[in-house]
């Protein structure tokens, strides 16, 4: 799971994706996480969602 999230963070941090595609990538990452670990949605939301939200704010300057 960490590899998937790190890959997503790296792709988004490059800043080459349009904002909407980056959002779709974040959503796809969450779907993969829940497919791999269906009972760990809360853990994902506590650990990985804030990291992804932070990189989205930094790269796309959104609140």
C-alpha positions in Angstrom: 0.0 0.0 0.0 2.8 2.4 0.9 4.2 1.9 -2.6 0.9 2.8 -4.3 0.6 6.0 -2.1 4.2 7.0 -2.6 3.9 6.6 -6.4 0.7 8.7 -6.3 2.5 11.4 -4.2 5.4 11.4 -6.6 3.3 11.7 -9.7 1.2 14.5 -8.2 4.2 16.4 -6.9 5.7 16.6 -10.4 2.8 19.0 -11.2 2.3 17.7 -14.7 -1.2 16.4 -14.2 -4.3 18.6 -14.6 -6.1 19.1 -11.3 -9.0 16.9 -12.2 -6.7 14.0 -13.2 -4.8 14.4 -9.9 -8.1 14.2 -8.0 -9.0 11.0 -10.0 -5.6 9.5 -9.1 -6.2 10.2 -5.4 -9.7 8.6 -5.7 -8.2 5.6 -7.5 -5.5 5.2 -4.8 -8.2 5.1 -2.2 -10.1 2.5 -4.2 -7.0 0.3 -4.5 -6.3 0.6 -0.8 -9.9 -0.5 0.1 -9.7 -3.4 -2.3 -6.5 -4.6 -0.7 -7.6 -3.9 2.9 -11.5 -3.6 2.9 -11.7 -3.2 6.7 -9.0 -0.4 6.9 -10.9 2.6 5.5 -10.4 4.5 8.8 -6.7 3.8 8.8 -6.4 5.0 5.2 -8.3 8.2 6.1 -6.0 8.8 9.1 -2.7 8.0 7.6 -2.7 8.5 3.8 -5.6 10.9 3.1 -3.9 13.8 4.9 -0.7 13.3 3.0 -2.5 13.2 -0.3 -4.5 16.3 0.6 -1.4 18.2 1.6 0.4 17.5 -1.7 -2.8 18.5 -3.6 -2.8 21.8 -1.7 0.9 22.4 -2.3 0.9 21.6 -6.0 -2.5 23.1 -7.0 -2.7 25.8 -4.4 -6.3 24.9 -3.4 -7.8 25.0 0.1 
